[in-house]
């Protein structure tokens, strides 16, 4: 789901979409529910915080704090465990009976029932609501009627969803999918209260969920204040009074504020500070593996990048990138050169296959020049790599990648960076299919399955297939893998699908990304999940 970014900002700005009253304070106060509040760096989300409409990291962080779904991913192992699910039963991996635990409510007091899930899923799937994560409901029977490719919706609800009673509903999928239960911790599958439907505008201004935190206020460009919900019935209650998410558009500024005592937590240490971070923070610096990969995607809606032979150009560009040198010099070994399109956190049993990319991911200038020439040359004579300039040290590594390509090809103008001011603008341009060439496409896993690294990104018309790549062989293998009930065989089929991605160089894999964070002396029990997100509810504030 989640396109990866990080960010900062200035004073109180004009309220938008989610804006509620006023700018929040710093991180030294007490939450309304009691306990000290911490402050953390953050970036404005691209869209309002509807669970089925958020497919980037910053909005996802908030959804993870204010919602709980049928499953929850263990903050240490990433394993899917039951949360609101009392049980999820199936005999054929196509028809599921889901029983919802009793005793759960939303923060406004409404009970969480089976209908809370069914109504939310129907809303998320409907074409008329234009939700970015609608594709995740595509497995359910009736999706072709509520979200048809023709654009003419003929049903308002998914025929595969049925409410049995207050705490039971059934799901019928369009095909067998043995991994379906493990996807249900993803935020798109969260339940929604009646207020979401009856007064949607008010809900967007101040979202109501069923997680350990509630939204107190939000001023776009400044801060979102979340506070501990004392009535939260789950086992993972907040150990602090709340979190003030402060907007930054420069991660270096956030890091400086951390050192100055004006911020408690930075969840992405900028590349420029990596050489100093251990002396600055000591054991308050975290560097841990995460389910994140950085890639370049291509605009396949541009015929210049999708013509016969273009795969040779893309493969040549991959071989012109010296990943080892860049990860060592720019990122101080907090990144690892990618040799496939998934992540090492999956492990061998989960589908990670080191070396699957083969020579296509090796630095080989001579071979790179030969392939690009055979493929007809770089479209327009120059690669323009588009990236958002407000976050994540992207300028440094894009410049380094371009320098590597230029050196390999012996042409100082073969590659240039194309910065876009903000992440929101960057994502909006991607959504409008206005990329002039390759663009940054970081991916943070939604759930720890190889399927999540492949299908959302490369399946025809998938939710995060931003470049619009399409390949029938890949789609067929993914369908077969999803239908396979034996995990080992399913993984092998997904790896065969990944080989199709490799053979066509659908996207260029760059490196696997570690999660990095730094925190103040006020905090303890700080950790990053395998999704590279702070486990906010476990943090203690002195």
DOTOR-408566 format. One record per residue (C-alpha): x, y, z; residue in three letters. Coordinates in nm, 2 decimals, padded with zeros to 4 digits. Last residue first. Layout:
BEGIN
REC        x        y        z   fivex
REC        X        Y        Z     Ala
...
This chain:
BEGIN
REC        x        y        z   fivex
REC    00.93    01.05    03.19     Unk
REC    00.75    00.94    02.87     Unk
REC    00.69    00.58    02.80     Unk
REC    00.66    00.45    02.44     Unk
REC    00.45    00.13    02.40     Unk
REC    00.16    00.30    02.22     Unk
REC    00.38    00.47    01.97     Unk
REC    00.54    00.16    01.82     Unk
REC    00.74    00.38    01.59     Unk
REC    00.69    00.28    01.22     Unk
REC    00.96    00.10    01.02     Unk
REC    00.71   -00.17    00.90     Unk
REC    00.91   -00.42    01.09     Unk
REC    00.81   -00.22    01.40     Unk
REC    01.04    00.05    01.54     Unk
REC    01.11    00.07    01.91     Unk
REC    01.11    00.32    02.19     Unk
REC    01.08    00.17    02.54     Unk
REC    01.20    00.50    02.70     Unk
REC    01.15    00.86    02.63     Unk
REC    01.25    01.18    02.80     Unk
REC    01.61    01.14    02.70     Unk
REC    01.52    01.23    02.35     Unk
REC    01.48    01.00    02.05     Unk
REC    01.64    00.89    01.73     Unk
REC    01.51    00.67    01.45     Unk
REC    01.61    00.45    01.17     Unk
REC    01.42    00.17    00.99     Unk
REC    01.65   -00.01    00.75     Unk
REC    01.59    00.02    00.37     Unk
REC    01.65   -00.24    00.11     Unk
REC    01.81   -00.10   -00.20     Unk
REC    01.78    00.00   -00.56     Unk
REC    01.53   -00.22   -00.74     Unk
REC    01.46   -00.09   -01.10     Unk
REC    01.09   -00.14   -01.20     Unk
REC    00.93   -00.35   -01.47     Unk
REC    01.28   -00.48   -01.55     Unk
REC    01.12   -00.70   -01.82     Unk
REC    01.30   -01.02   -01.72     Unk
REC    01.30   -00.91   -01.35     Unk
REC    00.93   -00.85   -01.33     Unk
REC    00.88   -01.19   -01.50     Unk
REC    01.12   -01.34   -01.24     Unk
REC    00.89   -01.19   -00.97     Unk
REC    00.60   -01.40   -01.11     Unk
REC    00.82   -01.71   -01.07     Unk
REC    00.89   -01.60   -00.71     Unk
REC    00.52   -01.57   -00.66     Unk
REC    00.48   -01.93   -00.79     Unk
REC    00.75   -02.05   -00.55     Unk
REC    00.58   -01.87   -00.26     Unk
REC    00.24   -02.04   -00.34     Unk
REC    00.41   -02.38   -00.36     Unk
REC    00.56   -02.33   -00.01     Unk
REC    00.24   -02.20    00.13     Unk
REC    00.02   -02.49    00.02     Unk
REC   -00.33   -02.35   -00.04     Unk
REC   -00.25   -02.22   -00.40     Unk
REC   -00.52   -01.99   -00.53     Unk
REC   -00.31   -01.68   -00.46     Unk
REC   -00.01   -01.83   -00.64     Unk
REC   -00.21   -01.92   -00.94     Unk
REC   -00.35   -01.57   -00.97     Unk
REC    00.00   -01.42   -00.93     Unk
REC    00.13   -01.65   -01.20     Unk
REC   -00.15   -01.54   -01.44     Unk
REC   -00.09   -01.17   -01.37     Unk
REC    00.28   -01.20   -01.44     Unk
REC    00.23   -01.39   -01.76     Unk
REC   -00.03   -01.13   -01.87     Unk
REC    00.20   -00.83   -01.82     Unk
REC    00.09   -00.48   -01.74     Unk
REC    00.28   -00.18   -01.62     Unk
REC    00.06    00.12   -01.53     Unk
REC    00.34    00.33   -01.38     Unk
REC    00.15    00.39   -01.06     Unk
REC    00.07    00.02   -01.00     Unk
REC   -00.03    00.11   -00.64     Unk
REC   -00.39   -00.01   -00.65     Unk
REC   -00.35   -00.27   -00.92     Unk
REC   -00.45   -00.19   -01.28     Unk
REC   -00.26   -00.50   -01.41     Unk
REC   -00.05   -00.65   -01.13     Unk
REC    00.28   -00.48   -01.07     Unk
REC    00.27   -00.28   -00.75     Unk
REC   -00.02   -00.41   -00.56     Unk
REC    00.06   -00.77   -00.67     Unk
REC    00.44   -00.78   -00.60     Unk
REC    00.55   -00.67   -00.26     Unk
REC    00.22   -00.76   -00.09     Unk
REC    00.22   -01.11   -00.24     Unk
REC    00.55   -01.17   -00.07     Unk
REC    00.36   -01.16    00.25     Unk
REC    00.45   -00.96    00.56     Unk
REC    00.16   -00.71    00.56     Unk
REC    00.13   -00.35    00.44     Unk
REC    00.49   -00.35    00.32     Unk
REC    00.67   -00.01    00.28     Unk
REC    00.74    00.07   -00.08     Unk
REC    00.96    00.34   -00.22     Unk
REC    00.88    00.45   -00.58     Unk
REC    01.10    00.73   -00.70     Unk
REC    01.02    00.83   -01.05     Unk
REC    01.14    00.73   -01.40     Unk
REC    01.04    00.96   -01.69     Unk
REC    00.83    01.26   -01.76     Unk
REC    00.57    01.16   -01.49     Unk
REC    00.23    01.31   -01.55     Unk
REC    00.00    01.01   -01.48     Unk
REC   -00.25    01.21   -01.28     Unk
REC   -00.19    00.99   -00.98     Unk
REC    00.19    01.04   -01.01     Unk
REC    00.14    01.41   -01.02     Unk
REC   -00.08    01.39   -00.71     Unk
REC    00.19    01.18   -00.54     Unk
REC    00.46    01.44   -00.60     Unk
REC    00.23    01.73   -00.50     Unk
REC    00.16    01.55   -00.17     Unk
REC    00.52    01.47   -00.12     Unk
REC    00.62    01.83   -00.16     Unk
REC    00.84    02.05   -00.38     Unk
REC    00.90    01.82   -00.68     Unk
REC    01.26    01.75   -00.77     Unk
REC    01.37    01.63   -01.12     Unk
REC    01.71    01.48   -01.09     Unk
REC    01.93    01.45   -01.39     Unk
REC    02.06    01.16   -01.60     Unk
REC    02.24    01.14   -01.94     Unk
REC    02.39    01.49   -01.90     Unk
REC    02.74    01.40   -01.80     Unk
REC    02.77    01.13   -02.06     Unk
REC    03.03    00.85   -02.02     Unk
REC    02.76    00.59   -01.98     Unk
REC    02.89    00.46   -01.65     Unk
REC    02.98    00.80   -01.52     Unk
REC    02.64    00.95   -01.61     Unk
REC    02.46    00.66   -01.45     Unk
REC    02.67    00.68   -01.13     Unk
REC    02.62    01.06   -01.12     Unk
REC    02.25    01.01   -01.16     Unk
REC    02.24    00.76   -00.88     Unk
REC    02.43    01.00   -00.65     Unk
REC    02.21    01.29   -00.74     Unk
REC    01.90    01.07   -00.66     Unk
REC    02.08    00.97   -00.34     Unk
REC    02.14    01.32   -00.21     Unk
REC    01.81    01.47   -00.34     Unk
REC    01.61    01.19   -00.16     Unk
REC    01.73    01.28    00.18     Unk
REC    01.40    01.15    00.33     Unk
REC    01.17    01.44    00.28     Unk
REC    01.08    01.77    00.11     Unk
REC    01.24    01.72   -00.23     Unk
REC    00.98    01.47   -00.37     Unk
REC    01.13    01.27   -00.66     Unk
REC    01.14    01.27   -01.04     Unk
REC    01.43    01.10   -01.21     Unk
REC    01.48    01.27   -01.55     Unk
REC    01.67    01.03   -01.78     Unk
REC    01.80    01.20   -02.09     Unk
REC    01.82    01.14   -02.47     Unk
REC    01.45    01.19   -02.53     Unk
REC    01.40    00.82   -02.45     Unk
REC    01.74    00.66   -02.36     Unk
REC    01.88    00.47   -02.65     Unk
REC    01.73    00.23   -02.90     Unk
REC    01.73   -00.08   -02.69     Unk
REC    02.06   -00.21   -02.84     Unk
REC    02.22    00.12   -02.73     Unk
REC    02.09    00.09   -02.38     Unk
REC    02.20   -00.27   -02.36     Unk
REC    02.56   -00.19   -02.48     Unk
REC    02.60    00.10   -02.24     Unk
REC    02.49   -00.10   -01.94     Unk
REC    02.71   -00.40   -02.04     Unk
REC    03.02   -00.17   -02.03     Unk
REC    02.91    00.00   -01.71     Unk
REC    02.85   -00.32   -01.51     Unk
REC    02.72   -00.26   -01.16     Unk
REC    02.52   -00.58   -01.08     Unk
REC    02.14   -00.56   -01.05     Unk
REC    02.07   -00.71   -01.40     Unk
REC    02.34   -00.97   -01.32     Unk
REC    02.10   -01.17   -01.11     Unk
REC    01.78   -01.01   -00.99     Unk
REC    01.70   -01.33   -00.80     Unk
REC    02.02   -01.28   -00.60     Unk
REC    01.85   -01.30   -00.26     Unk
REC    01.52   -01.48   -00.26     Unk
REC    01.27   -01.34   -00.01     Unk
REC    00.95   -01.55   -00.03     Unk
REC    00.82   -01.60    00.32     Unk
REC    01.01   -01.92    00.38     Unk
REC    01.34   -01.75    00.28     Unk
REC    01.29   -01.46    00.52     Unk
REC    01.02   -01.19    00.48     Unk
REC    01.24   -00.93    00.65     Unk
REC    01.49   -00.97    00.36     Unk
REC    01.26   -00.76    00.14     Unk
REC    01.09   -00.79   -00.19     Unk
REC    01.20   -00.69   -00.55     Unk
REC    01.53   -00.88   -00.57     Unk
REC    01.90   -00.81   -00.53     Unk
REC    01.87   -00.48   -00.35     Unk
REC    02.18   -00.31   -00.22     Unk
REC    02.15   -00.28    00.16     Unk
REC    02.06    00.05    00.33     Unk
REC    02.17    00.18    00.67     Unk
REC    02.53    00.12    00.55     Unk
REC    02.64    00.48    00.60     Unk
REC    02.36    00.60    00.38     Unk
REC    02.53    00.82    00.12     Unk
REC    02.88    00.66    00.11     Unk
REC    02.80    00.29    00.18     Unk
REC    02.46    00.27    00.02     Unk
REC    02.59    00.46   -00.29     Unk
REC    02.90    00.26   -00.34     Unk
REC    02.72   -00.07   -00.31     Unk
REC    02.44    00.04   -00.54     Unk
REC    02.66    00.14   -00.83     Unk
REC    02.38    00.21   -01.08     Unk
REC    02.47    00.16   -01.45     Unk
REC    02.34   -00.20   -01.44     Unk
REC    01.99   -00.07   -01.36     Unk
REC    02.00    00.18   -01.65     Unk
REC    02.09   -00.11   -01.88     Unk
REC    01.80   -00.31   -01.76     Unk
REC    01.57   -00.02   -01.83     Unk
REC    01.72    00.03   -02.18     Unk
REC    01.69   -00.34   -02.25     Unk
REC    01.33   -00.34   -02.14     Unk
REC    01.27   -00.06   -02.39     Unk
REC    01.33   -00.31   -02.67     Unk
REC    00.98   -00.29   -02.80     Unk
REC    00.81    00.03   -02.69     Unk
REC    00.69    00.10   -02.33     Unk
REC    00.93    00.38   -02.22     Unk
REC    00.87    00.59   -02.53     Unk
REC    00.51    00.49   -02.53     Unk
REC    00.44    00.70   -02.22     Unk
REC    00.16    00.52   -02.03     Unk
REC    00.44    00.29   -01.91     Unk
REC    00.57    00.57   -01.68     Unk
REC    00.86    00.39   -01.51     Unk
REC    00.92    00.30   -01.14     Unk
REC    01.25    00.34   -00.97     Unk
REC    01.28    00.14   -00.65     Unk
REC    01.34    00.17   -00.27     Unk
REC    01.24   -00.13   -00.06     Unk
REC    01.09   -00.14    00.29     Unk
REC    01.01   -00.42    00.52     Unk
REC    01.24   -00.30    00.79     Unk
REC    01.58   -00.40    00.94     Unk
REC    01.68   -00.20    01.25     Unk
REC    01.88    00.12    01.32     Unk
REC    01.77    00.29    01.64     Unk
REC    01.96    00.58    01.80     Unk
REC    01.90    00.65    02.17     Unk
REC    02.20    00.42    02.25     Unk
REC    02.44    00.70    02.17     Unk
REC    02.25    01.01    02.05     Unk
REC    02.50    01.26    01.91     Unk
REC    02.80    01.03    01.89     Unk
REC    02.59    00.76    01.71     Unk
REC    02.41    01.01    01.49     Unk
REC    02.71    01.19    01.36     Unk
REC    02.79    01.01    01.03     Unk
REC    02.42    00.94    00.98     Unk
REC    02.34    01.31    01.00     Unk
REC    02.35    01.39    00.62     Unk
REC    02.14    01.08    00.54     Unk
REC    01.85    01.21    00.75     Unk
REC    01.74    01.01    01.06     Unk
REC    01.39    00.89    00.99     Unk
REC    01.16    00.84    01.29     Unk
REC    01.26    01.15    01.48     Unk
REC    01.13    01.15    01.83     Unk
REC    01.11    01.39    02.13     Unk
REC    01.13    01.73    01.97     Unk
REC    01.23    02.07    02.09     Unk
REC    01.52    01.94    02.30     Unk
REC    01.79    02.10    02.08     Unk
REC    01.91    01.77    01.95     Unk
REC    01.56    01.67    01.85     Unk
REC    01.51    02.01    01.69     Unk
REC    01.82    01.96    01.48     Unk
REC    01.69    01.62    01.37     Unk
REC    01.36    01.78    01.26     Unk
REC    01.55    02.05    01.07     Unk
REC    01.75    01.78    00.89     Unk
REC    01.42    01.60    00.80     Unk
REC    01.30    01.91    00.61     Unk
REC    00.93    01.95    00.54     Unk
REC    00.84    01.89    00.90     Unk
REC    00.49    01.85    01.05     Unk
REC    00.47    01.78    01.42     Unk
REC    00.28    01.47    01.54     Unk
REC    00.18    01.54    01.90     Unk
REC    00.14    01.20    02.07     Unk
REC   -00.06    01.11    02.37     Unk
REC   -00.08    01.05    02.74     Unk
REC    00.17    00.76    02.74     Unk
REC    00.16    00.39    02.79     Unk
REC   -00.12    00.35    02.53     Unk
REC   -00.32    00.03    02.56     Unk
REC   -00.22   -00.28    02.37     Unk
REC   -00.46   -00.53    02.53     Unk
REC   -00.77   -00.37    02.37     Unk
REC   -01.07   -00.21    02.54     Unk
REC   -00.98    00.16    02.48     Unk
REC   -01.18    00.36    02.73     Unk
REC   -00.89    00.57    02.84     Unk
REC   -00.83    00.69    02.49     Unk
REC   -00.47    00.84    02.48     Unk
REC   -00.45    01.16    02.29     Unk
REC   -00.36    01.25    01.94     Unk
REC   -00.25    01.60    01.83     Unk
REC   -00.19    01.67    01.46     Unk
REC    00.05    01.95    01.39     Unk
REC    00.16    02.23    01.16     Unk
REC    00.11    02.22    00.79     Unk
REC   -00.25    02.11    00.83     Unk
REC   -00.39    02.19    01.17     Unk
REC   -00.52    01.88    01.34     Unk
REC   -00.70    01.84    01.67     Unk
REC   -00.78    01.58    01.94     Unk
REC   -00.77    01.27    01.73     Unk
REC   -00.82    00.96    01.95     Unk
REC   -00.56    00.70    02.06     Unk
REC   -00.57    00.33    02.16     Unk
REC   -00.78    00.23    01.85     Unk
REC   -01.15    00.22    01.78     Unk
REC   -01.19    00.51    01.55     Unk
REC   -01.34    00.86    01.52     Unk
REC   -01.20    01.10    01.27     Unk
REC   -01.22    01.47    01.34     Unk
REC   -01.26    01.69    01.03     Unk
REC   -01.33    01.38    00.82     Unk
REC   -01.60    01.27    01.06     Unk
REC   -01.77    01.61    01.03     Unk
REC   -01.78    01.58    00.65     Unk
REC   -01.91    01.22    00.66     Unk
REC   -02.20    01.29    00.88     Unk
REC   -02.42    00.98    00.85     Unk
REC   -02.16    00.75    00.69     Unk
REC   -01.86    00.80    00.91     Unk
REC   -02.09    00.87    01.21     Unk
REC   -02.21    00.51    01.18     Unk
REC   -01.87    00.38    01.30     Unk
REC   -01.61    00.23    01.07     Unk
REC   -01.43   -00.11    01.09     Unk
REC   -01.07   -00.14    00.95     Unk
REC   -01.01   -00.34    00.63     Unk
REC   -00.82   -00.06    00.46     Unk
REC   -00.59   -00.04    00.76     Unk
REC   -00.42   -00.37    00.69     Unk
REC   -00.46   -00.63    00.97     Unk
REC   -00.69   -00.83    00.74     Unk
REC   -00.42   -00.93    00.50     Unk
REC   -00.33   -01.24    00.71     Unk
REC   -00.68   -01.38    00.67     Unk
REC   -00.65   -01.37    00.29     Unk
REC   -00.33   -01.57    00.26     Unk
REC   -00.51   -01.89    00.14     Unk
REC   -00.67   -01.71   -00.15     Unk
REC   -00.92   -01.92   -00.34     Unk
REC   -01.10   -01.72   -00.61     Unk
REC   -01.38   -01.47   -00.63     Unk
REC   -01.39   -01.46   -00.25     Unk
REC   -01.69   -01.53   -00.03     Unk
REC   -01.69   -01.35    00.31     Unk
REC   -01.92   -01.43    00.60     Unk
REC   -02.03   -01.22    00.89     Unk
REC   -02.06   -01.28    01.26     Unk
REC   -02.09   -01.05    01.57     Unk
REC   -02.42   -00.88    01.53     Unk
REC   -02.57   -01.16    01.33     Unk
REC   -02.51   -01.32    00.99     Unk
REC   -02.40   -01.01    00.79     Unk
REC   -02.31   -01.12    00.44     Unk
REC   -02.03   -01.01    00.21     Unk
REC   -01.96   -01.18   -00.12     Unk
REC   -02.24   -00.98   -00.30     Unk
REC   -02.03   -00.67   -00.25     Unk
REC   -02.26   -00.37   -00.21     Unk
REC   -02.38   -00.08   -00.42     Unk
REC   -02.44   -00.27   -00.74     Unk
REC   -02.44   -00.18   -01.12     Unk
REC   -02.15    00.07   -01.13     Unk
REC   -02.07    00.19   -01.48     Unk
REC   -01.70    00.27   -01.51     Unk
REC   -01.63   -00.01   -01.75     Unk
REC   -01.36   -00.14   -01.51     Unk
REC   -01.63   -00.22   -01.27     Unk
REC   -01.61   -00.13   -00.90     Unk
REC   -01.94   -00.23   -00.74     Unk
REC   -02.03   -00.49   -01.01     Unk
REC   -01.68   -00.63   -01.06     Unk
REC   -01.63   -00.64   -00.69     Unk
REC   -01.92   -00.88   -00.66     Unk
REC   -01.73   -01.16   -00.49     Unk
REC   -01.45   -01.04   -00.28     Unk
REC   -01.09   -01.05   -00.41     Unk
REC   -01.11   -00.70   -00.54     Unk
REC   -01.15   -00.56   -00.19     Unk
REC   -00.78   -00.46   -00.18     Unk
REC   -00.84   -00.28   -00.51     Unk
REC   -01.05   -00.02   -00.33     Unk
REC   -00.73    00.11   -00.17     Unk
REC   -00.73    00.45   -00.34     Unk
REC   -01.10    00.51   -00.26     Unk
REC   -01.31    00.66   -00.54     Unk
REC   -01.63    00.67   -00.34     Unk
REC   -01.85    00.61   -00.65     Unk
REC   -01.64    00.30   -00.74     Unk
REC   -01.75    00.12   -00.43     Unk
REC   -01.49   -00.10   -00.26     Unk
REC   -01.41    00.12    00.04     Unk
REC   -01.78    00.18    00.11     Unk
REC   -01.86   -00.20    00.09     Unk
REC   -01.57   -00.27    00.32     Unk
REC   -01.68   -00.02    00.58     Unk
REC   -02.04   -00.14    00.57     Unk
REC   -01.92   -00.50    00.62     Unk
REC   -01.68   -00.41    00.90     Unk
REC   -01.91   -00.21    01.12     Unk
REC   -02.19   -00.45    01.02     Unk
REC   -02.00   -00.73    01.21     Unk
REC   -02.02   -00.51    01.52     Unk
REC   -01.81   -00.25    01.70     Unk
REC   -02.04   -00.09    01.96     Unk
REC   -02.08    00.29    01.95     Unk
REC   -01.93    00.48    02.25     Unk
REC   -01.77    00.77    02.06     Unk
REC   -01.43    00.61    02.10     Unk
REC   -01.55    00.31    01.90     Unk
REC   -01.65    00.00    02.09     Unk
REC   -01.52   -00.35    02.15     Unk
REC   -01.68   -00.57    02.42     Unk
REC   -01.76   -00.87    02.19     Unk
REC   -01.51   -01.02    01.96     Unk
REC   -01.60   -01.05    01.59     Unk
REC   -01.66   -01.39    01.43     Unk
REC   -01.55   -01.43    01.06     Unk
REC   -01.68   -01.72    00.85     Unk
REC   -01.47   -01.75    00.53     Unk
REC   -01.55   -01.90    00.19     Unk
REC   -01.25   -01.91   -00.05     Unk
REC   -00.97   -02.08    00.14     Unk
REC   -01.17   -02.41    00.12     Unk
REC   -01.27   -02.51    00.47     Unk
REC   -01.26   -02.17    00.62     Unk
REC   -01.27   -02.01    00.97     Unk
REC   -01.17   -01.67    01.10     Unk
REC   -01.21   -01.66    01.48     Unk
REC   -01.26   -01.41    01.76     Unk
REC   -01.13   -01.15    01.53     Unk
REC   -01.10   -00.81    01.69     Unk
REC   -00.72   -00.86    01.74     Unk
REC   -00.61   -01.19    01.60     Unk
REC   -00.24   -01.22    01.51     Unk
REC   -00.05   -01.14    01.19     Unk
REC    00.32   -01.18    01.23     Unk
REC    00.53   -00.87    01.19     Unk
REC    00.79   -01.01    01.43     Unk
REC    00.84   -00.71    01.67     Unk
REC    00.53   -00.50    01.64     Unk
REC    00.31   -00.81    01.59     Unk
REC    00.07   -00.73    01.31     Unk
REC   -00.29   -00.69    01.41     Unk
REC   -00.59   -00.88    01.28     Unk
REC   -00.96   -00.81    01.28     Unk
REC   -00.89   -00.44    01.28     Unk
REC   -00.78   -00.17    01.53     Unk
REC   -00.79    00.20    01.45     Unk
REC   -00.67    00.53    01.59     Unk
REC   -00.29    00.46    01.61     Unk
REC   -00.24    00.26    01.30     Unk
REC   -00.46    00.50    01.11     Unk
REC   -00.22    00.78    01.22     Unk
REC    00.09    00.61    01.09     Unk
REC   -00.09    00.52    00.77     Unk
REC   -00.15    00.88    00.69     Unk
REC    00.23    00.94    00.70     Unk
REC    00.32    00.62    00.53     Unk
REC    00.11    00.64    00.21     Unk
REC   -00.19    00.44    00.08     Unk
REC   -00.48    00.61    00.26     Unk
REC   -00.82    00.60    00.10     Unk
REC   -00.96    00.28    00.24     Unk
REC   -00.89    00.39    00.60     Unk
REC   -01.03    00.74    00.54     Unk
REC   -00.77    00.97    00.68     Unk
REC   -00.81    01.26    00.44     Unk
REC   -00.55    01.24    00.16     Unk
REC   -00.18    01.31    00.10     Unk
REC   -00.09    01.29    00.47     Unk
REC    00.09    01.59    00.62     Unk
REC    00.44    01.48    00.74     Unk
REC    00.56    01.37    01.08     Unk
REC    00.83    01.43    01.34     Unk
REC    00.73    01.32    01.69     Unk
REC    00.63    01.49    02.02     Unk
REC    00.55    01.30    02.34     Unk
REC    00.26    01.36    02.58     Unk
REC    00.29    01.29    02.95     Unk
REC    00.02    01.10    03.13     Unk
REC   -00.35    01.16    03.19     Unk
REC   -00.65    01.11    02.95     Unk
REC   -00.64    01.48    02.85     Unk
REC   -00.27    01.43    02.77     Unk
REC   -00.01    01.61    02.97     Unk
REC    00.23    01.86    02.83     Unk
REC    00.59    01.84    02.72     Unk
REC    00.55    01.75    02.35     Unk
REC    00.47    02.09    02.21     Unk
REC    00.13    02.26    02.17     Unk
REC   -00.15    02.19    01.93     Unk
REC   -00.26    02.45    01.67     Unk
REC   -00.62    02.53    01.68     Unk
REC   -00.96    02.37    01.59     Unk
REC   -00.99    02.08    01.35     Unk
REC   -00.84    02.03    01.01     Unk
REC   -00.90    01.70    00.84     Unk
REC   -00.97    01.83    00.49     Unk
REC   -00.79    02.16    00.53     Unk
REC   -00.71    02.42    00.79     Unk
REC   -00.50    02.71    00.67     Unk
REC   -00.16    02.71    00.82     Unk
REC   -00.03    02.71    01.18     Unk
REC    00.34    02.76    01.16     Unk
REC    00.61    02.57    00.97     Unk
REC    00.66    02.23    00.83     Unk
REC    00.84    01.90    00.83     Unk
REC    00.86    01.52    00.63     Unk
REC    00.91    01.15    00.56     Unk
REC    00.80    00.94    00.26     Unk
REC    00.73    00.58    00.15     Unk
REC    00.44    00.49   -00.07     Unk
REC    00.22    00.26    00.13     Unk
REC    00.00    00.00    00.00     Unk
